[in-house]
Amino acid sequence: MDTQVNIKIMVVDDEVDLEPLIRGRFRRQIRNNELDFVFAHNGLEALSKLIEFPNIGIILSDINMPEMDGLTLLLKLKELKKPSLKTVIVSAYGDMDNIRTAMNRGAFDFLTKPINFEDLEITINKTLDEISLQFKAMKEHDQLISIQQDLSVAREIQQGILPKTFPPFPGRKDFDIYASMNAAKEVGGDFYDFFMIDNNRLGFVIGDVSGKGIPAAIFMAVSRTLIRANGLQGAAPGQCLFAVNNLLCNESVSCMFVTVFYGIMNMKTGELEYANAGHNPPYIMKNEGNSIEKLESTGDTILGCFEGYKYSSKKIQLNPNEGILLYTDGITEAFNREQVAYSEERLEALIASLHQLSAQGIINTIVADVTAFAQDEPQSDDITMLMLKYFG
């Protein structure tokens, strides 16, 4: 048994000769500080002792006593709402009605008179073990609460580092941008970001870190910060990802990696330069017949695994009122009750009907459709999107 909590045992009985009998029977355990006894002669005195000795964990109580009997004492103990406090009732063998009443009032166990001291020792040890288990469960519960609080703070921090004020550049009329990230758990591994490199060029990025939970969230924060820091220097997307990859390879642990799409949009010319490190190809929403098409991949690999890997950049031309939608696979791999995936085909069919909506309207419509498709099936992955509409 675990006696680290220094639990006292209170014996409540009006028989004055019981105290010397118990002290004699357990003298070795008392001497070795394995057991510690407190004695009271009725229920009222017992309640007073509980205040004097708050570490009393076991009450060994007779039923028939003056001033306050054992059954009334049980009612008073119940009012304390202290589940770790265990009461063992002692009564005559034939007094089963009172013993039954005591058990219904919350007694943990019972003993019959005359007391068998071997049985008493077994009962004490069993009760101490039960208390020890409860203390352990309470400690683990407190730890879980602390973890939940930490995760809640981590979620707030993670959400705080992502742009969430829209429109982010209210004075600009040449583009419309909106993004959202819905984590599957308390914290996620997806991220998005956007920033003005200069007056004409907008950098924008989406990423998906391998794994889940706190490690993914930390790796996400590092990746996002490195891309922003390097992107603000104005280097081509491929060069930016080359520098970020080398830094991540030096810092990466547990074989973590991140897929990334990074683009630079020139709002003056409509030119989009981009690099893709193993991420889902974005969709271009074109003017011609309100059509959509996948953006051609650069064929490059993930960030964080292959130091020195050279990433390439490609360029396309966007016309006024065209746009680009970035997303993570939490959308296409969202499952419903029948374990059917949302799929790229469903996403493409929906996007083709959304050309007239704002950037925010497009993303909100997609999120709503994914939610309706999944029904009550728990979200299995982070759902993240970024939509940029170019007006020229």
C-alpha positions in Angstrom: 0.0 0.0 0.0 1.0 3.6 -0.6 1.4 5.5 2.7 3.0 8.6 1.2 0.0 10.7 2.0 0.4 10.1 5.8 -3.2 9.0 6.3 -4.5 8.8 9.9 -7.0 6.2 11.0 -9.7 7.3 13.4 -11.4 4.8 15.7 -14.8 5.9 17.0 -16.1 3.7 19.8 -17.4 4.3 23.3 -15.6 1.2 24.6 -12.6 2.6 26.6 -10.6 -0.6 26.4 -10.6 -0.7 22.6 -7.8 1.9 22.3 -5.1 -0.1 24.3 -6.1 -3.3 22.4 -5.6 -1.6 19.0 -2.4 0.1 20.0 -1.1 -3.2 21.3 -2.1 -5.1 18.2 -0.5 -2.6 15.8 2.4 -1.4 17.9 5.0 -2.5 15.4 3.3 -0.6 12.5 2.8 2.4 14.8 6.4 2.4 15.8 7.5 2.2 12.2 5.2 5.0 11.2 3.3 2.7 8.9 0.0 3.3 10.7 -1.2 6.3 12.8 -4.4 6.1 15.0 -6.6 8.8 16.4 -9.4 7.9 18.9 -12.9 9.3 19.6 -15.7 8.1 21.8 -18.8 9.3 19.8 -19.9 10.9 16.6 -19.6 14.5 17.9 -16.0 14.0 19.1 -15.2 12.3 15.8 -16.4 15.4 13.8 -14.2 17.6 16.1 -11.2 15.3 15.4 -11.7 15.6 11.7 -11.1 19.4 12.1 -8.1 18.8 14.3 -6.6 16.2 12.0 -7.5 17.0 8.4 -5.4 14.0 7.1 -7.7 11.4 8.7 -8.5 9.1 5.7 -10.2 6.1 7.4 -12.9 6.1 10.1 -13.5 2.9 11.9 -16.8 3.5 13.7 -19.2 1.7 16.0 -22.9 2.1 15.3 -24.3 2.2 18.8 -22.8 5.2 20.7 -24.0 8.0 23.0 -24.6 11.6 21.8 -24.2 10.8 18.1 -24.4 7.2 16.8 -22.5 5.8 13.8 -25.4 6.0 11.4 -25.9 9.7 12.1 -22.2 10.3 11.8 -22.3 8.7 8.3 -24.9 11.3 7.3 -22.7 14.1 8.6 -19.7 12.7 6.8 -21.7 12.6 3.5 -22.2 16.3 3.8 -18.5 16.9 3.7 -18.4 15.7 0.1 -14.9 14.2 0.6 -14.9 10.9 -1.5 -11.4 10.0 -0.3 -12.6 9.7 3.3 -13.6 6.0 3.9 -15.7 4.7 6.7 -15.7 1.2 8.0 -18.7 0.4 10.2 -18.4 -2.0 13.2 -21.5 -3.7 14.7 -22.7 -6.9 16.1 -22.9 -9.9 13.8 -26.7 -10.1 14.1 -27.2 -6.3 13.5 -27.5 -6.7 9.7 -30.3 -4.1 9.3 -28.1 -1.3 10.7 -25.1 -2.6 8.7 -27.2 -2.5 5.6 -28.4 1.0 6.4 -24.7 2.1 6.9 -23.7 0.7 3.6 -26.5 2.6 1.9 -25.3 5.8 3.6 -21.9 5.5 2.1 -19.9 3.1 4.3 -16.9 1.6 2.4 -16.9 -1.7 4.3 -18.0 -3.2 7.6 -16.6 -5.5 10.4 -18.5 -7.5 13.0 -18.0 -7.7 16.8 -16.1 -9.2 18.4 -13.4 -7.7 16.2 -11.1 -10.2 14.5 -7.8 -8.3 14.4 -6.4 -10.2 11.4 -9.6 -9.2 9.5 -9.2 -5.6 10.8 -5.7 -5.4 9.4 -6.7 -6.8 6.1 -9.6 -4.3 5.9 -7.3 -1.4 6.9 -4.8 -2.3 4.2 -7.5 -2.7 1.6 -9.0 0.6 2.5 -5.6 2.4 2.4 -5.0 0.9 -1.1 -8.4 2.2 -2.3 -7.5 5.7 -0.9 -4.1 5.6 -2.6 -5.8 4.7 -5.9 -8.2 7.7 -5.5 -5.4 10.1 -4.7 -3.6 8.8 -7.8 -6.7 9.3 -9.9 -7.2 12.8 -8.5 -3.6 13.7 -9.3 -4.0 12.4 -12.8 -7.2 14.3 -13.2 -5.5 17.5 -12.1 -2.7 16.9 -14.5 -5.3 16.4 -17.4 -7.0 19.6 -16.4 -3.6 21.4 -16.4 -2.8 19.9 -19.9 -6.2 21.0 -21.2 -5.5 24.5 -19.9 -2.1 24.5 -21.5 -3.6 23.3 -24.8 -6.2 26.0 -24.7 -3.5 28.7 -24.2 -1.5 27.0 -27.1 -4.5 27.2 -29.3 -5.0 30.9 -28.6 -1.3 31.5 -29.3 -1.4 29.5 -32.5 -4.5 31.3 -33.7 -3.0 34.6 -32.7 0.0 34.2 -35.0 -2.2 33.7 -38.1 -3.7 36.8 -39.8 -7.3 37.0 -38.8 -8.3 40.6 -39.5 -10.2 40.9 -42.7 -10.0 42.8 -45.0 -6.3 43.0 -44.0 -5.5 45.9 -46.4 -8.8 47.9 -46.4 -7.3 50.7 -48.5 -6.5 48.4 -51.5 -9.0 47.8 -54.2 -6.8 45.7 -56.5 -7.3 42.4 -54.7 -9.4 40.5 -52.2 -8.0 38.0 -49.8 -9.4 35.7 -47.1 -8.1 32.7 -45.2 -9.3 30.3 -42.4 -7.9 27.4 -40.4 -10.1 25.0 -38.4 -7.9 22.7 -36.4 -9.1 19.1 -35.9 -7.7 19.0 -32.4 -6.9 21.7 -29.8 -3.9 22.8 -31.9 -3.1 22.1 -35.5 -0.3 21.7 -38.0 -1.8 23.7 -40.9 -1.0 27.3 -41.4 -1.5 30.2 -43.8 0.0 33.7 -44.1 0.2 36.7 -46.4 2.2 39.9 -46.4 3.1 42.9 -48.6 6.6 42.6 -49.8 6.4 46.0 -51.3 3.6 48.2 -52.6 2.9 46.0 -55.6 3.8 42.5 -54.5 1.9 40.3 -52.1 3.4 37.1 -50.7 1.0 34.4 -49.6 1.5 30.9 -48.3 -0.2 27.7 -47.1 1.4 24.8 -45.3 0.5 21.4 -43.8 2.9 19.9 -41.2 3.1 16.1 -40.8 1.7 14.8 -37.6 -0.7 16.2 -35.0 -0.8 17.9 -31.6 1.8 20.0 -29.9 4.9 18.9 -32.0 3.1 19.7 -35.2 2.0 23.1 -33.8 5.5 24.0 -32.8 6.9 23.0 -36.2 4.1 24.9 -37.9 4.9 28.1 -36.0 8.6 27.8 -36.9 7.9 27.1 -40.5 5.5 30.0 -40.8 8.0 32.4 -39.2 10.9 31.3 -41.4 8.8 31.7 -44.6 7.6 35.1 -43.6 11.1 36.3 -42.6 12.7 35.1 -45.8 9.7 36.1 -48.0 9.8 39.7 -46.8 13.3 39.9 -48.3 11.7 39.7 -51.8 13.5 36.6 -53.1 11.8 34.4 -55.7 9.6 31.7 -54.2 11.9 28.9 -55.1 14.8 30.7 -53.5 12.8 31.4 -50.4 11.8 27.7 -50.0 15.4 26.7 -50.6 16.6 28.8 -47.6 13.7 27.8 -45.4 14.3 24.1 -46.2 17.9 24.3 -45.2 17.0 25.9 -41.9 14.3 23.4 -41.1 16.6 20.5 -42.0 19.0 21.7 -39.3 16.3 22.0 -36.7 13.9 19.2 -37.6 13.4 16.4 -35.2 11.4 13.2 -35.2 11.4 13.2 -39.1 8.8 16.0 -39.2 8.3 17.8 -42.5 5.9 20.3 -44.0 4.3 20.7 -47.5 4.1 24.3 -48.6 2.8 26.4 -51.5 4.3 29.9 -51.6 3.3 32.5 -54.2 4.1 36.1 -55.0 1.4 38.1 -56.8 2.3 41.3 -58.6 -0.8 43.4 -58.3 0.4 45.9 -61.0 1.0 43.3 -63.7 -1.1 40.3 -62.7 1.9 38.0 -62.8 1.9 35.2 -60.2 5.2 33.5 -59.4 5.1 30.4 -57.2 6.9 27.4 -55.8 5.3 24.2 -54.6 7.0 22.0 -52.0 4.9 18.8 -52.2 1.6 20.6 -51.5 -1.9 20.1 -53.1 -2.0 22.1 -56.4 -4.1 25.2 -56.0 -7.0 26.0 -58.3 -7.1 28.9 -60.6 -10.6 30.4 -61.0 -10.6 31.7 -64.6 -12.9 34.2 -66.4 -13.4 32.0 -69.5 -16.7 30.3 -68.9 -16.2 30.5 -65.2 -13.9 27.6 -65.5 -11.3 26.3 -63.0 -7.9 24.6 -63.6 -5.3 23.1 -61.3 -2.1 25.1 -61.2 0.8 23.3 -62.8 3.1 21.7 -60.2 6.8 22.5 -59.9 7.4 18.9 -59.1 9.4 19.7 -55.9 9.4 17.9 -52.6 8.5 18.6 -49.0 10.5 21.0 -46.7 12.5 19.7 -43.7 14.0 16.5 -45.0 16.5 17.0 -47.8 19.1 19.7 -47.1 20.4 21.5 -50.1 17.4 20.6 -52.3 16.9 23.3 -55.0 13.3 24.5 -55.4 12.2 25.9 -58.7 9.8 28.8 -59.5 7.1 29.1 -62.2 5.1 32.0 -63.5 1.6 32.4 -64.8 -0.5 35.4 -65.8 -3.8 36.2 -64.0 -6.4 38.4 -65.7 -8.6 40.9 -63.7 -11.3 39.1 -61.7 -9.5 35.8 -61.7 -8.3 34.2 -58.5 -6.4 31.3 -56.9 -7.6 29.0 -54.1 -5.1 27.3 -51.8 -6.3 24.4 -49.6 -5.0 21.5 -47.4 -6.0 17.9 -47.8 -8.2 18.2 -44.7 -10.9 19.2 -47.2 -10.6 16.5 -49.8 -10.0 13.9 -47.2 -12.9 14.8 -44.9 -15.0 11.6 -44.4 -18.7 11.1 -43.8 -20.5 8.4 -41.8 -20.0 5.9 -44.6 -16.3 6.7 -44.7 -16.5 8.3 -48.1 -14.0 11.1 -48.7 -15.2 14.6 -49.8 -12.8 14.2 -52.8 -11.2 16.6 -55.3 -14.1 16.0 -57.8 -16.7 17.4 -55.3 -14.5 20.3 -54.5 -13.9 21.2 -58.1 -17.6 21.0 -58.9 -18.4 23.4 -56.0 -15.6 25.9 -56.9 -16.8 26.1 -60.5 -20.1 27.6 -59.2 -18.5 30.2 -56.9 -16.9 32.7 -59.2 -19.2 35.6 -58.3 -18.6 35.4 -54.6 -16.1 37.3 -52.6 -13.0 35.6 -51.2 -14.6 35.2 -47.9 -17.8 33.9 -49.5 -16.0 31.3 -51.4 -14.2 29.9 -48.3 -17.3 30.0 -46.1 -19.3 28.2 -48.7 -16.7 25.4 -49.1 -16.4 25.0 -45.3 -20.2 24.8 -45.0 -20.4 22.1 -47.8 -17.6 20.0 -46.2 -19.4 20.2 -42.8 -22.7 19.2 -44.3 -21.0 16.3 -46.2 -19.3 15.0 -43.1 -22.5 15.1 -41.1 -21.6 14.3 -37.5 -18.3 12.5 -38.3 -15.5 13.9 -36.2 -13.0 16.1 -38.1 -9.9 14.0 -38.8 -7.6 16.7 -40.1 -7.1 20.4 -40.1 -9.1 22.3 -42.7 -7.3 25.3 -44.1 -7.9 27.5 -47.1 -6.6 30.8 -48.6 -8.5 32.6 -51.4 -7.0 35.5 -53.4 -9.0 37.3 -56.0 -7.2 39.7 -58.4 -9.0 42.8 -59.7 -6.2 44.6 -61.5 
